[in-house]
Amino acid sequence: MKRLPVFLILFCPVFFASLYAQAKTVSGFLGLSVGYYDIFPEDDGQTLHFRAEYRPDKSIFIKQIKPWAGLNLTADGAMWGGGGFLVDLQLTDHVYVTPSLGAGLYGRGHNNADLFYPIIFRSQFELGYQFDSGSRLAFSFSHMSNCGLGDDNPGVEMLNLYYHIPIERLLPFKKT
């Protein structure tokens, strides 16, 4: 837990500086989320869960595949930072689904849900509504586990409520 403040001090300025530098040419979303970590009671690790994610609106490899990076924190100190790929699929003018996969580094903190390895993978399914302003409100279901890399592979599931804010709305200049 002592490493968390150092990580945040180093991560946050780099994260927001990269947003600022890219926002002149690249749009995307800053996603903020709150939810419930380890939703199944037999695991005994239930707690509040918070996320911040950056999702640039820039495709890589294939037109619809986009990167994302994020930081997850629980109320009892578990932390995961990582990134991966997602696909935004518009179902209607306002309704969308976003499946995503990623990998990152995990620290257990004081949480009872031990994931038995520092490298943890996350899969997520998100269903949301995009407002005319471009902001999004969504629900997500996520699973995190070590995918068999550790001695045991218990995994945790999370339910989250997201609010995604278009990057250009956060900065004082217009996109060029």
Backbone bond lengths (Angstrom), bond angles and torsions (degrees), N, CA, C in turn:
res aa  C-N    CA-C-N  psi(-1)  N-CA   C-N-CA  omega(-1)  CA-C   N-CA-C  phi
1 M - - - 1.455 - - 1.527 111.29 -
2 K 1.342 116.47 -26.39 1.462 119.94 179.98 1.522 111.50 -64.91
3 R 1.319 117.01 -23.28 1.465 120.47 -179.10 1.523 112.33 -80.05
4 L 1.324 118.11 -17.99 1.458 121.52 -177.08 1.524 112.30 -58.77
5 P 1.346 120.88 -51.29 1.472 119.05 179.56 1.531 112.61 -59.88
6 V 1.324 117.89 -38.71 1.459 120.89 179.20 1.525 109.65 -64.72
7 F 1.330 116.37 -44.03 1.462 120.71 178.67 1.525 110.48 -60.32
8 L 1.339 117.21 -46.73 1.460 120.73 -179.30 1.522 111.97 -64.64
9 I 1.319 117.01 -39.02 1.467 120.96 178.72 1.524 110.35 -62.90
10 L 1.324 117.33 -37.68 1.461 121.02 179.52 1.525 112.41 -81.70
11 F 1.327 117.14 -39.40 1.462 121.83 -174.13 1.525 112.51 -73.33
12 C 1.317 117.81 -47.73 1.474 121.13 -172.86 1.528 113.99 -59.94
13 P 1.338 119.69 -49.70 1.473 117.68 179.71 1.534 113.01 -62.70
14 V 1.320 117.41 -38.71 1.458 120.70 178.99 1.527 110.02 -66.31
15 F 1.335 116.15 -42.99 1.463 121.90 -179.99 1.523 110.54 -60.22
16 F 1.331 117.58 -52.16 1.459 120.31 -176.33 1.534 112.27 -73.58
17 A 1.315 118.36 -30.26 1.467 120.31 174.73 1.524 110.36 -65.56
18 S 1.339 116.84 -39.11 1.461 118.96 178.65 1.531 110.67 -68.50
19 L 1.334 117.69 -36.27 1.462 120.50 174.71 1.518 110.34 -60.51
20 Y 1.320 116.57 -46.98 1.458 121.76 -178.11 1.528 110.40 -61.78
21 A 1.336 116.42 -44.79 1.459 120.33 -177.77 1.524 111.87 -66.59
22 Q 1.330 117.11 -36.74 1.453 120.17 -176.72 1.520 113.38 -85.36
23 A 1.302 118.18 -20.77 1.462 120.76 -172.99 1.525 113.20 -64.81
24 K 1.342 118.35 -22.04 1.462 120.04 179.03 1.527 111.47 -68.60
25 T 1.323 117.27 -26.77 1.455 119.73 -176.91 1.528 113.36 -122.66
26 V 1.301 118.58 -18.71 1.452 121.18 -174.59 1.525 109.25 -126.87
27 S 1.324 116.17 128.41 1.456 118.74 173.62 1.520 108.05 -93.07
28 G 1.282 115.36 174.15 1.455 120.81 -179.57 1.513 108.69 168.13
29 F 1.321 116.01 -160.64 1.453 121.17 -176.73 1.517 111.74 -131.56
30 L 1.331 114.73 144.59 1.448 121.94 163.75 1.522 104.64 -103.59
31 G 1.322 117.13 117.58 1.453 121.98 -179.17 1.510 111.12 -103.18
32 L 1.320 116.51 129.64 1.458 122.70 175.68 1.517 107.30 -117.75
33 S 1.330 115.95 140.03 1.449 118.86 -171.69 1.521 111.40 -146.67
34 V 1.312 114.90 149.92 1.460 122.67 171.69 1.521 106.88 -133.99
35 G 1.321 116.46 145.13 1.451 118.29 -177.97 1.510 112.66 -166.73
36 Y 1.323 113.95 -164.51 1.455 123.00 -177.23 1.519 108.35 -117.03
37 Y 1.315 116.71 122.35 1.461 124.92 -175.49 1.524 109.48 -95.40
38 D 1.317 117.11 134.29 1.459 123.14 177.89 1.527 110.30 63.03
39 I 1.310 115.92 65.35 1.474 122.27 -169.08 1.518 114.53 -70.15
40 F 1.334 118.59 -18.09 1.469 119.69 -178.46 1.525 109.95 -91.38
41 P 1.340 118.77 122.51 1.465 122.85 -169.63 1.528 115.69 -63.27
42 E 1.323 119.41 -20.57 1.464 119.19 -177.69 1.536 112.44 -69.17
43 D 1.313 117.81 -14.95 1.463 120.66 -176.95 1.519 113.75 -86.62
44 D 1.309 119.35 -19.03 1.462 124.35 175.46 1.534 113.60 59.50
45 G 1.332 117.49 35.66 1.457 120.50 177.36 1.521 111.98 -127.47
46 Q 1.332 117.60 19.88 1.461 121.68 -174.06 1.528 111.64 -65.13
47 T 1.333 115.01 136.61 1.457 121.15 178.68 1.526 108.77 -168.15
48 L 1.332 115.89 171.60 1.462 120.72 173.10 1.522 109.61 -70.88
49 H 1.323 115.12 152.38 1.455 121.70 -174.74 1.529 108.39 -136.69
50 F 1.332 117.16 133.90 1.462 122.70 -178.97 1.517 109.04 -125.59
51 R 1.341 115.82 144.50 1.466 120.75 178.98 1.513 110.86 -137.83
52 A 1.318 114.38 150.53 1.465 122.76 166.38 1.524 105.59 -133.59
53 E 1.329 116.49 130.21 1.454 121.08 -178.91 1.519 110.73 -134.73
54 Y 1.311 114.64 146.63 1.462 121.25 171.99 1.520 107.22 -112.58
55 R 1.326 115.54 127.41 1.464 121.97 179.36 1.526 108.98 -125.91
56 P 1.330 118.09 93.82 1.465 119.19 177.95 1.524 110.41 -66.10
57 D 1.305 115.58 150.03 1.461 120.69 178.81 1.526 108.48 -93.42
58 K 1.302 115.24 56.43 1.460 121.09 -177.48 1.525 108.36 -133.12
59 S 1.310 115.41 119.66 1.463 120.72 -179.62 1.519 110.48 -76.45
60 I 1.324 114.44 149.37 1.462 120.49 172.95 1.523 108.01 -134.22
61 F 1.303 116.11 148.33 1.458 124.34 -178.46 1.528 111.63 65.05
62 I 1.317 116.68 -74.52 1.459 123.02 -178.54 1.520 107.21 -116.07
63 K 1.321 117.69 148.23 1.461 122.74 -171.19 1.532 114.60 -49.00
64 Q 1.320 119.77 -40.38 1.459 121.21 -173.93 1.527 114.39 -91.87
65 I 1.312 119.13 -9.92 1.462 121.31 -177.72 1.528 109.78 -86.57
66 K 1.345 115.69 124.43 1.462 121.73 -177.51 1.523 110.26 -125.92
67 P 1.334 117.43 152.47 1.462 119.92 177.82 1.532 111.20 -83.67
68 W 1.315 116.04 165.44 1.454 122.88 170.64 1.525 107.57 -151.00
69 A 1.329 115.84 155.76 1.466 122.12 175.61 1.516 107.12 -141.34
70 G 1.329 116.05 144.86 1.455 117.36 -177.45 1.508 114.35 -159.07
71 L 1.312 113.30 170.45 1.461 123.27 178.22 1.521 107.60 -131.74
72 N 1.332 116.69 128.65 1.462 123.23 177.69 1.528 108.67 -115.51
73 L 1.312 116.33 135.39 1.464 122.01 177.20 1.521 108.79 -133.52
74 T 1.331 116.99 142.96 1.458 120.41 173.54 1.523 108.66 -107.93
75 A 1.312 115.56 163.33 1.474 120.92 -179.42 1.523 112.07 -64.18
76 D 1.333 117.89 -21.38 1.463 119.66 179.24 1.532 113.06 -106.56
77 G 1.326 116.68 21.01 1.457 120.55 167.45 1.505 117.78 95.89
78 A 1.322 120.30 -2.06 1.463 119.56 174.95 1.528 107.86 -68.42
79 M 1.334 116.15 142.18 1.455 120.63 -175.85 1.525 109.63 -139.86
80 W 1.331 115.73 140.67 1.453 122.21 174.61 1.512 107.43 -138.57
81 G 1.309 117.05 131.22 1.457 122.29 175.02 1.513 108.60 -129.13
82 G 1.323 116.82 131.86 1.450 118.57 -178.43 1.509 112.15 -174.61
83 G 1.299 115.10 -163.18 1.446 120.98 -179.67 1.508 110.80 -164.19
84 G 1.318 114.17 176.42 1.452 118.65 -178.79 1.515 111.40 -179.16
85 F 1.317 115.30 -145.52 1.451 122.12 -175.34 1.525 110.18 -129.62
86 L 1.330 115.34 149.75 1.457 121.31 178.58 1.513 109.50 -140.18
87 V 1.328 115.01 165.28 1.452 122.31 174.36 1.525 107.35 -132.67
88 D 1.335 116.67 119.86 1.470 122.09 174.73 1.519 108.03 -88.09
89 L 1.319 116.69 120.38 1.456 121.54 178.90 1.522 109.45 -118.01
90 Q 1.329 116.56 112.89 1.465 121.64 178.96 1.525 109.11 -78.76
91 L 1.337 117.06 121.54 1.462 121.36 176.80 1.523 111.31 -89.12
92 T 1.346 115.97 -37.13 1.461 123.02 175.05 1.528 106.35 -139.81
93 D 1.328 117.39 -170.94 1.465 119.63 177.47 1.530 111.87 -61.07
94 H 1.326 117.94 -26.50 1.464 120.78 -175.55 1.524 114.56 -121.37
95 V 1.307 118.90 -23.83 1.467 121.79 -175.81 1.525 109.83 -96.63
96 Y 1.340 115.27 136.05 1.456 120.79 -179.09 1.526 110.33 -140.93
97 V 1.320 116.07 160.40 1.463 122.98 169.19 1.522 107.03 -125.53
98 T 1.329 115.37 146.50 1.462 120.92 179.58 1.522 109.87 -136.88
99 P 1.337 117.50 98.81 1.463 118.86 169.47 1.530 108.48 -80.77
100 S 1.341 116.03 147.05 1.463 119.41 179.00 1.525 110.58 -149.18
101 L 1.331 114.48 156.32 1.465 123.42 175.94 1.514 107.96 -135.20
102 G 1.328 115.81 146.83 1.452 118.89 178.05 1.513 112.23 -162.50
103 A 1.317 115.26 173.77 1.463 122.71 177.89 1.517 108.26 -141.25
104 G 1.326 115.25 153.72 1.456 118.98 179.49 1.512 111.98 -170.05
105 L 1.316 114.73 -172.65 1.466 122.04 -179.39 1.519 109.79 -102.20
106 Y 1.325 115.63 140.65 1.458 122.98 -173.18 1.521 110.83 -123.39
107 G 1.320 115.49 138.92 1.462 122.55 170.68 1.515 108.25 -126.15
108 R 1.296 117.52 128.87 1.467 123.37 -173.29 1.518 113.71 -69.49
109 G 1.316 118.64 -30.04 1.458 120.65 -175.20 1.517 110.19 62.06
110 H 1.324 117.66 -134.67 1.465 122.19 178.47 1.523 111.59 -104.30
111 N 1.334 117.29 16.01 1.457 121.24 -177.27 1.523 110.50 -78.50
112 N 1.332 117.01 143.33 1.465 121.91 -179.89 1.523 113.17 -76.81
113 A 1.312 118.38 -14.49 1.461 121.70 -179.23 1.525 109.56 -85.50
114 D 1.319 116.98 91.70 1.464 122.16 179.17 1.521 108.62 -81.66
115 L 1.324 117.61 127.39 1.458 121.71 179.47 1.528 112.52 -98.53
116 F 1.341 118.00 2.90 1.462 126.16 166.65 1.521 116.09 61.32
117 Y 1.327 118.07 20.59 1.464 119.42 176.04 1.521 107.94 -170.11
118 P 1.327 119.03 146.62 1.468 119.47 -179.19 1.535 113.93 -77.28
119 I 1.328 118.21 -21.14 1.468 120.93 177.69 1.524 107.96 -96.13
120 I 1.322 115.50 120.00 1.468 121.13 -175.80 1.530 109.00 -127.18
121 F 1.311 115.32 140.60 1.458 122.80 179.52 1.530 109.37 -104.66
122 R 1.328 115.72 144.96 1.464 120.25 179.17 1.520 109.79 -126.34
123 S 1.320 115.86 131.66 1.458 121.86 169.99 1.523 106.72 -117.67
124 Q 1.319 116.06 144.89 1.461 119.86 -175.52 1.519 110.77 -147.62
125 F 1.327 114.56 146.38 1.462 122.18 172.11 1.521 106.87 -124.63
126 E 1.319 116.53 125.73 1.463 122.35 -176.81 1.526 109.38 -122.44
127 L 1.326 115.93 135.28 1.457 122.58 175.49 1.519 106.95 -123.01
128 G 1.344 116.56 125.51 1.451 118.31 -174.02 1.512 114.99 -146.56
129 Y 1.327 112.25 176.58 1.463 122.57 179.36 1.522 107.72 -124.69
130 Q 1.336 116.92 127.79 1.457 121.42 177.08 1.525 108.81 -102.13
131 F 1.341 115.30 121.57 1.459 122.02 179.78 1.527 109.81 -75.33
132 D 1.329 116.61 163.56 1.462 120.90 177.88 1.526 111.61 -59.69
133 S 1.325 117.87 -26.64 1.466 122.25 178.52 1.529 112.49 -72.76
134 G 1.338 116.90 -12.65 1.461 120.93 -177.79 1.520 113.23 100.95
135 S 1.325 118.19 -19.36 1.467 121.50 176.85 1.522 109.29 -66.87
136 R 1.325 114.92 156.53 1.454 120.43 -178.68 1.533 110.63 -130.35
137 L 1.316 115.68 145.19 1.457 122.93 172.62 1.522 105.94 -123.72
138 A 1.349 117.03 129.60 1.460 119.19 -172.78 1.525 111.93 -148.13
139 F 1.327 114.54 157.34 1.457 123.17 169.79 1.517 107.23 -110.78
140 S 1.340 115.85 144.33 1.456 118.81 177.57 1.520 111.14 -135.93
141 F 1.321 114.25 152.82 1.459 123.32 171.22 1.515 106.19 -121.49
142 S 1.334 117.13 127.28 1.466 121.78 -177.29 1.520 110.87 -127.59
143 H 1.311 114.94 153.15 1.464 122.35 172.70 1.522 107.40 -129.80
144 M 1.331 116.07 133.22 1.466 121.32 175.73 1.521 108.92 -125.69
145 S 1.344 116.09 135.02 1.465 121.04 176.60 1.518 109.00 -159.29
146 N 1.341 114.61 172.95 1.462 118.79 178.52 1.528 111.85 -90.00
147 C 1.309 118.57 2.91 1.479 124.11 176.97 1.529 112.70 54.92
148 G 1.324 116.23 34.78 1.454 120.48 177.03 1.516 115.50 86.04
149 L 1.321 118.61 5.30 1.468 120.46 178.97 1.527 112.23 -73.30
150 G 1.335 117.45 -28.32 1.461 121.72 -178.17 1.517 112.08 -94.05
151 D 1.347 115.41 178.70 1.463 120.96 178.59 1.526 111.29 -64.52
152 D 1.307 116.61 -31.90 1.456 123.47 178.04 1.530 106.71 -131.55
153 N 1.339 118.23 159.31 1.460 121.45 -178.29 1.523 110.09 -136.44
154 P 1.347 117.51 69.97 1.460 119.63 -174.02 1.526 114.37 -73.40
155 G 1.309 119.50 -43.58 1.459 123.06 -178.27 1.522 113.37 73.02
156 V 1.327 115.50 159.17 1.462 122.88 174.19 1.523 108.29 -136.54
157 E 1.321 114.73 150.31 1.460 121.18 176.42 1.519 108.91 -116.13
158 M 1.345 115.87 147.93 1.457 121.54 -177.61 1.519 110.41 -135.88
159 L 1.327 115.39 144.69 1.461 122.58 169.79 1.518 106.95 -114.53
160 N 1.323 117.38 130.65 1.455 121.55 -176.58 1.519 112.26 -133.86
161 L 1.317 115.17 152.40 1.455 123.48 170.50 1.521 106.57 -111.78
162 Y 1.337 116.57 121.82 1.466 123.05 -177.27 1.524 111.41 -106.43
163 Y 1.326 114.63 149.39 1.456 121.93 163.85 1.520 106.32 -129.07
164 H 1.322 117.18 116.47 1.463 123.05 -179.48 1.520 109.17 -102.32
165 I 1.321 116.11 126.51 1.458 122.82 -178.23 1.524 108.69 -109.97
166 P 1.338 118.75 127.77 1.471 119.73 175.77 1.541 110.22 -59.92
167 I 1.310 116.71 132.63 1.470 122.51 -177.14 1.528 111.75 -55.03
168 E 1.331 116.84 -42.01 1.469 118.45 -176.15 1.531 112.19 -64.20
169 R 1.310 118.85 -20.47 1.472 121.14 176.89 1.523 112.10 -77.74
170 L 1.334 117.80 -15.58 1.464 121.83 -178.24 1.522 113.14 -91.53
171 L 1.321 117.09 -15.69 1.455 120.27 -172.57 1.525 111.30 -111.95
172 P 1.335 116.92 152.56 1.472 121.10 -171.61 1.527 115.28 -78.57
173 F 1.324 119.57 5.63 1.453 119.65 -179.88 1.516 110.09 -127.92
174 K 1.307 116.35 163.12 1.454 122.20 178.52 1.508 110.42 -87.64
175 K 1.320 115.77 148.56 1.452 121.35 177.53 1.526 109.45 -64.98
176 T 1.353 116.84 136.77 1.467 120.64 179.89 1.495 111.23 -96.51
